[in-house]
């Protein structure tokens, strides 16, 4: 979709002004930050105006004593983390791609390795300022962690894909930076080796901050798959005081070795893929180049899988049977799967199988990103039990359906 107009407001007042003008002229509006996840979900059903929020990139306040951050939605996560690190603090939110912003991460509901320690991003946000599609400003929550005044709009906005309101200010709770960290890595060759390692660490009393799985896609040929499989890894992160981390890292290494890992490494630095999406190199859309005739990561189909941890063995084996690469917070029951260069019929088969398994364990399988021919051939979101409620919420916030129309589940 191509827009007729682009507006780049400099502050919240200008955001409200732009939305009031858009409402007066019945313009369909899509907000964007740095564009790293603008191609997640479906294209809008109509588009007149792109609302570029990249100028709203300021850290408004950092109350270090209260462990609270107030920032604008266009602030890049990497810049925010550098600012907080100078005060010995951090935001328990991971950037899935270089240039990812706070607003885009909230809008897509993305959570990375920190999810196991701190919960999803909706648990990190304690307040929000926003503008409704008609230009009306609203505020929810505040700078106090235990604030209970008013409706919790901040959590509602997480994962809304820009379909309910435009964020102008976000308030997050923070955490102290740990004095020491250790990454314990056990190489694995497939789900049968990874599952017992993850389960052993998740059930032991070792308080890991993250338990991440990285499994490359298996060879496409069944014969090759039986004799050679790319090496993956289970990586456990422990944090705390130097003495405590050393002892827990040693205990994790011993546990992994007892559970079947042949070699285990303990390092102070994270692996290069930590927090990134599998087989997918996201770049800001404003720097995008025309699609090449050669296969690339842009041809991958990216899925988000959720499930309770007891379903991990079946989810991993099903994904492997369909040739998917996997990465994510396996112990928390959240994985991202990539089907590299898959044809629409193959994606449809894999998606149906994964949705069946994830639903059996209380979760879902949704398509985050895919080539156009696959977007038009599959149901990106799948069955959503709360769809009627979501439609009522959309009607309440955006009765004219002008804000990111059609991008979200059920055409919302």
C-alpha positions as CSV (number, residue, x, y, z in Angstrom):
1,X,0.0,0.0,0.0
2,X,1.3,3.5,-0.8
3,X,0.2,6.5,1.2
4,X,-0.7,9.9,-0.2
5,X,0.7,11.8,2.7
6,X,3.4,11.5,5.4
7,X,3.3,13.5,8.6
8,X,6.3,13.7,11.0
9,X,5.1,15.4,14.2
10,X,7.6,16.7,16.7
11,X,5.6,16.2,19.9
12,X,2.4,14.9,21.3
13,X,0.4,18.0,20.6
14,X,1.3,17.8,16.9
15,X,0.3,14.1,16.9
16,X,-3.2,15.1,18.2
17,X,-3.4,17.9,15.6
18,X,-2.5,15.5,12.8
19,X,-5.1,13.0,13.9
20,X,-7.8,15.6,14.2
21,X,-7.1,16.7,10.6
22,X,-7.1,13.1,9.5
23,X,-10.4,12.5,11.2
24,X,-11.9,15.6,9.6
25,X,-10.9,14.3,6.1
26,X,-11.6,10.6,6.8
27,X,-8.0,9.6,6.2
28,X,-6.8,6.1,7.0
29,X,-3.7,6.4,9.2
30,X,-0.8,4.0,9.9
31,X,1.7,5.0,12.7
32,X,5.3,3.9,12.3
33,X,8.5,4.2,14.2
34,X,11.7,3.0,12.6
35,X,10.0,0.5,10.4
36,X,11.7,-2.7,11.6
37,X,8.4,-4.5,12.0
38,X,6.2,-2.5,9.8
39,X,5.7,-5.6,7.6
40,X,4.5,-7.8,10.5
41,X,0.8,-8.7,10.2
42,X,-1.3,-7.8,7.1
43,X,-1.1,-4.7,4.9
44,X,-3.7,-2.1,5.8
45,X,-7.0,-2.4,3.8
46,X,-6.6,1.3,3.0
47,X,-3.9,3.9,3.6
48,X,-3.9,7.6,3.2
49,X,-1.4,8.9,5.8
50,X,1.7,7.5,7.4
51,X,2.2,9.0,10.8
52,X,6.0,8.9,11.3
53,X,6.9,9.0,15.0
54,X,10.6,8.8,14.6
55,X,11.0,12.4,15.9
56,X,9.4,11.4,19.2
57,X,12.5,9.7,20.3
58,X,13.4,11.5,23.6
59,X,14.0,10.0,27.1
60,X,11.7,12.3,29.0
61,X,12.7,11.3,32.5
62,X,14.8,8.7,34.2
63,X,13.9,8.5,37.9
64,X,16.8,6.2,38.9
65,X,15.9,6.2,42.5
66,X,12.4,5.0,41.7
67,X,13.5,2.6,38.9
68,X,11.2,4.3,36.5
69,X,11.7,5.4,32.9
70,X,9.6,7.8,30.9
71,X,10.3,7.9,27.2
72,X,8.7,8.6,23.8
73,X,7.7,5.8,21.4
74,X,10.4,6.6,18.8
75,X,13.3,6.0,21.3
76,X,15.5,3.2,20.1
77,X,15.8,0.4,22.6
78,X,19.6,0.2,22.2
79,X,19.9,3.9,22.9
80,X,17.7,3.6,26.0
81,X,19.7,0.7,27.3
82,X,23.0,2.6,27.0
83,X,21.5,5.6,28.8
84,X,20.2,3.4,31.6
85,X,23.5,1.4,31.9
86,X,25.3,4.6,32.9
87,X,23.1,4.5,36.1
88,X,23.5,0.8,36.6
89,X,20.0,0.0,35.4
90,X,18.2,-1.7,32.5
91,X,14.9,-2.1,30.8
92,X,13.9,-5.8,30.7
93,X,13.0,-5.6,27.0
94,X,15.0,-7.0,24.1
95,X,15.3,-5.5,20.7
96,X,14.6,-8.2,18.0
97,X,16.4,-6.1,15.3
98,X,18.8,-3.2,15.1
99,X,16.9,0.1,15.3
100,X,13.8,-1.4,17.1
101,X,11.9,1.3,19.0
102,X,10.0,1.2,22.3
103,X,6.7,2.0,20.5
104,X,7.1,-0.7,17.9
105,X,8.0,-3.3,20.5
106,X,5.0,-2.4,22.6
107,X,2.7,-2.3,19.5
108,X,3.8,-5.8,18.4
109,X,3.9,-7.2,21.9
110,X,7.4,-8.7,21.3
111,X,9.3,-10.2,24.2
112,X,12.8,-11.6,24.0
113,X,15.1,-13.6,26.3
114,X,14.2,-11.3,29.3
115,X,10.7,-12.7,29.3
116,X,11.6,-15.6,31.6
117,X,13.0,-13.2,34.2
118,X,10.6,-10.3,34.0
119,X,7.6,-11.5,32.1
120,X,6.3,-10.1,28.7
121,X,6.5,-6.5,27.8
122,X,3.0,-5.8,29.1
123,X,4.4,-6.5,32.6
124,X,7.1,-3.9,32.2
125,X,4.9,-1.0,31.1
126,X,3.2,0.9,34.0
127,X,1.8,3.9,32.2
128,X,1.0,5.3,28.8
129,X,0.0,8.6,27.1
130,X,-1.8,8.1,23.8
131,X,-4.0,9.9,21.3
132,X,-7.2,8.3,20.0
133,X,-8.0,8.3,16.3
134,X,-10.1,11.4,16.6
135,X,-7.2,13.4,18.1
136,X,-8.3,13.1,21.8
137,X,-5.4,12.6,24.2
138,X,-5.6,10.1,27.0
139,X,-3.4,9.0,29.9
140,X,-3.4,5.7,31.8
141,X,-1.3,4.6,34.7
142,X,1.6,6.6,36.0
143,X,5.1,6.7,37.4
144,X,4.3,4.6,40.5
145,X,4.8,0.9,40.0
146,X,1.7,0.0,42.1
147,X,-0.6,2.6,40.5
148,X,-4.1,1.2,40.3
149,X,-6.0,4.3,39.1
150,X,-8.2,4.1,36.0
151,X,-8.3,1.5,33.3
152,X,-5.1,-0.4,32.4
153,X,-4.8,0.9,28.9
154,X,-1.1,0.3,28.7
155,X,-1.5,-3.5,28.8
156,X,-4.4,-3.3,26.3
157,X,-2.1,-1.5,23.9
158,X,0.5,-4.2,24.0
159,X,0.3,-6.2,20.8
160,X,-2.5,-4.0,19.3
161,X,-0.4,-3.4,16.1
162,X,-1.3,0.3,16.0
163,X,-5.0,-0.3,15.6
164,X,-6.4,1.3,18.7
165,X,-4.4,4.5,19.4
166,X,-1.1,6.3,18.8
167,X,1.4,6.2,21.7
168,X,3.1,9.5,22.6
169,X,4.7,8.6,25.9
170,X,5.5,5.3,27.7
171,X,6.4,4.6,31.3
172,X,8.4,1.5,32.2
173,X,9.6,-0.1,35.4
174,X,13.3,-0.8,35.5
175,X,15.7,-3.3,37.0
176,X,19.2,-3.0,38.4
177,X,22.0,-4.2,36.1
178,X,23.5,-7.4,37.5
179,X,27.1,-7.2,38.8
180,X,27.9,-10.4,36.9
181,X,26.5,-12.6,34.1
182,X,27.3,-16.1,32.8
183,X,26.0,-17.8,29.6
184,X,26.2,-21.6,29.9
185,X,26.0,-23.1,26.4
186,X,25.2,-26.7,25.5
187,X,25.4,-27.6,21.8
188,X,22.5,-29.8,20.6
189,X,21.7,-31.5,17.3
190,X,17.9,-31.6,17.6
191,X,14.8,-31.5,19.7
192,X,15.4,-34.9,21.3
193,X,18.6,-33.5,22.9
194,X,17.3,-30.0,23.6
195,X,14.1,-30.9,25.4
196,X,15.5,-32.7,28.4
197,X,18.2,-30.0,28.9
198,X,15.6,-27.2,28.9
199,X,13.3,-29.2,31.3
200,X,16.1,-29.9,33.7
201,X,17.1,-26.3,34.0
202,X,13.5,-25.0,34.2
203,X,12.6,-27.3,37.1
204,X,15.8,-26.9,39.0
205,X,16.1,-24.2,41.7
206,X,18.8,-22.3,39.9
207,X,16.8,-19.1,39.1
208,X,18.0,-18.6,35.5
209,X,17.3,-15.2,34.0
210,X,16.8,-16.8,30.5
211,X,16.8,-20.3,28.9
212,X,17.1,-19.8,25.2
213,X,17.0,-22.4,22.4
214,X,18.5,-22.0,18.9
215,X,17.9,-24.7,16.4
216,X,18.8,-24.1,12.8
217,X,16.5,-25.5,10.1
218,X,17.2,-29.2,9.3
219,X,18.3,-30.3,5.8
220,X,15.3,-30.3,3.5
221,X,16.0,-33.9,2.3
222,X,14.9,-36.6,4.7
223,X,17.9,-38.8,3.9
224,X,20.3,-35.9,4.6
225,X,18.4,-35.1,7.8
226,X,19.0,-38.5,9.2
227,X,22.8,-38.3,8.9
228,X,23.6,-34.6,9.3
229,X,21.9,-31.8,11.2
230,X,23.1,-28.3,11.8
231,X,24.2,-27.8,15.4
232,X,22.0,-25.7,17.6
233,X,22.3,-24.8,21.3
234,X,20.6,-24.4,24.6
235,X,21.9,-21.3,26.4
236,X,21.2,-20.6,30.1
237,X,21.8,-17.1,31.5
238,X,22.4,-16.6,35.2
239,X,22.9,-13.2,36.8
240,X,23.7,-11.7,40.2
241,X,26.7,-11.2,42.4
242,X,30.0,-12.5,41.1
243,X,30.2,-15.2,43.7
244,X,26.6,-16.3,43.3
245,X,26.9,-16.4,39.5
246,X,30.0,-18.5,39.6
247,X,28.4,-21.0,41.9
248,X,25.1,-21.2,39.9
249,X,26.9,-21.4,36.6
250,X,28.9,-24.3,37.8
251,X,25.7,-26.0,39.1
252,X,24.0,-25.4,35.7
253,X,26.9,-26.8,33.8
254,X,27.0,-29.9,36.0
255,X,23.2,-30.4,35.6
256,X,23.4,-30.1,31.8
257,X,26.3,-32.6,31.7
258,X,24.3,-35.0,33.9
259,X,21.3,-34.6,31.6
260,X,23.2,-35.6,28.5
261,X,25.1,-32.6,27.2
262,X,28.5,-33.8,26.0
263,X,30.2,-30.4,26.1
264,X,29.2,-27.3,28.0
265,X,30.9,-23.9,27.9
266,X,30.6,-21.0,30.3
267,X,31.2,-17.5,28.9
268,X,30.7,-14.0,30.1
269,X,29.4,-12.8,26.7
270,X,26.1,-13.8,25.0
271,X,26.2,-15.7,21.7
272,X,25.9,-13.5,18.6
273,X,22.3,-14.6,17.9
274,X,21.0,-13.7,21.4
275,X,17.7,-12.0,21.2
276,X,17.6,-12.0,17.4
277,X,14.9,-13.6,15.2
278,X,15.8,-16.9,13.4
279,X,16.9,-16.6,9.8
280,X,15.7,-13.1,9.6
281,X,17.7,-9.9,9.2
282,X,15.3,-7.1,9.8
283,X,16.2,-3.7,8.3
284,X,14.3,-0.4,8.7
285,X,11.8,-0.1,5.8
286,X,13.1,3.3,4.8
287,X,16.4,1.7,3.8
288,X,14.7,-1.3,2.1
289,X,16.0,-2.3,-1.4
290,X,14.0,-4.0,-4.2
291,X,13.6,-7.7,-3.7
292,X,16.4,-9.7,-5.4
293,X,15.8,-12.7,-7.6
294,X,18.1,-14.7,-5.3
295,X,16.5,-16.3,-2.2
296,X,17.1,-14.3,1.0
297,X,15.9,-14.0,4.6
298,X,13.1,-11.8,3.2
299,X,11.6,-15.0,1.6
300,X,11.3,-16.7,5.0
301,X,7.9,-17.1,6.7
302,X,8.2,-16.1,10.4
303,X,5.8,-17.7,13.0
304,X,5.3,-17.0,16.6
305,X,4.5,-20.1,18.7
306,X,3.2,-20.0,22.2
307,X,2.4,-23.0,24.5
308,X,2.7,-24.2,28.1
309,X,6.1,-25.7,28.7
310,X,4.8,-29.3,28.9
311,X,4.1,-29.0,25.2
312,X,7.7,-28.3,24.3
313,X,8.7,-31.8,23.0
314,X,5.7,-32.0,20.7
315,X,6.1,-28.4,19.4
316,X,9.8,-28.9,18.7
317,X,9.3,-32.2,16.9
318,X,6.4,-30.9,14.8
319,X,8.4,-27.8,13.8
320,X,11.4,-29.9,12.9
321,X,9.3,-32.3,10.8
322,X,8.2,-29.3,8.8
323,X,11.7,-27.9,8.3
324,X,11.5,-24.9,10.6
325,X,14.4,-23.1,12.3
326,X,13.6,-22.2,15.9
327,X,14.7,-19.6,18.4
328,X,13.4,-18.2,21.6
329,X,12.4,-18.5,25.3
330,X,11.7,-22.2,25.2
331,X,11.4,-22.4,29.0
332,X,8.7,-19.7,28.9
333,X,6.8,-21.4,26.1
334,X,7.5,-18.7,23.4
335,X,9.4,-19.5,20.2
336,X,9.8,-17.9,16.9
337,X,9.9,-20.3,13.9
338,X,11.2,-19.5,10.4
339,X,10.3,-21.6,7.4
340,X,13.1,-20.7,4.9
341,X,12.0,-20.1,1.3
342,X,8.9,-22.2,1.7
343,X,6.2,-22.5,-0.9
344,X,2.6,-21.6,0.1
345,X,1.4,-25.2,0.3
346,X,4.2,-26.2,2.5
347,X,3.6,-23.2,4.8
348,X,-0.1,-24.1,5.0
349,X,0.7,-27.6,6.1
350,X,3.2,-26.6,8.7
351,X,1.0,-23.9,10.0
352,X,-2.0,-26.2,10.4
353,X,0.1,-28.8,12.2
354,X,1.7,-26.2,14.6
355,X,-1.7,-24.6,15.3
356,X,-3.1,-28.0,16.3
357,X,-0.2,-28.7,18.6
358,X,0.0,-25.2,20.2
359,X,-3.8,-25.2,20.8
360,X,-3.5,-28.5,22.5
361,X,-1.1,-26.9,25.0
362,X,-3.1,-23.6,25.5
363,X,-1.3,-21.5,22.9
364,X,-1.3,-20.2,19.3
365,X,0.7,-20.1,16.1
366,X,0.5,-16.9,14.2
367,X,2.3,-15.6,11.1
368,X,4.4,-12.5,11.8
369,X,6.0,-12.0,8.4
370,X,5.8,-13.7,5.1
371,X,6.2,-13.1,1.4
372,X,3.1,-11.7,-0.3
373,X,2.1,-14.9,-2.0
374,X,2.0,-16.7,1.4
375,X,0.1,-13.8,3.1
376,X,-2.7,-14.2,0.6
377,X,-2.7,-18.0,0.8
378,X,-2.9,-18.6,4.6
379,X,-4.8,-17.2,7.6
380,X,-2.1,-15.1,9.3
381,X,-3.7,-15.1,12.7
382,X,-5.7,-18.4,13.0
383,X,-8.6,-18.9,15.4
384,X,-8.9,-16.3,18.1
385,X,-11.4,-17.1,20.9
386,X,-11.6,-13.5,22.0
387,X,-12.3,-12.0,18.6
388,X,-15.8,-10.8,19.4
389,X,-14.4,-8.9,22.4
390,X,-11.6,-7.5,20.4
391,X,-14.0,-6.2,17.8
392,X,-16.0,-4.4,20.5
393,X,-12.8,-2.8,21.8
394,X,-11.9,-1.7,18.3
395,X,-15.4,-0.2,17.9
396,X,-15.0,1.7,21.1
397,X,-11.6,3.2,20.3
398,X,-11.9,3.6,16.5
399,X,-15.5,3.4,15.4
400,X,-14.6,4.7,11.9
401,X,-11.9,2.0,11.5
402,X,-9.4,4.5,10.3
403,X,-6.3,3.6,12.4
404,X,-4.2,0.8,10.7
405,X,-7.4,-0.7,9.2
406,X,-7.2,-4.4,8.4
407,X,-3.7,-5.0,9.8
408,X,-4.8,-7.0,12.8
409,X,-6.7,-10.2,13.5
410,X,-10.1,-10.5,11.9
411,X,-9.6,-7.5,9.7
412,X,-9.4,-5.1,12.7
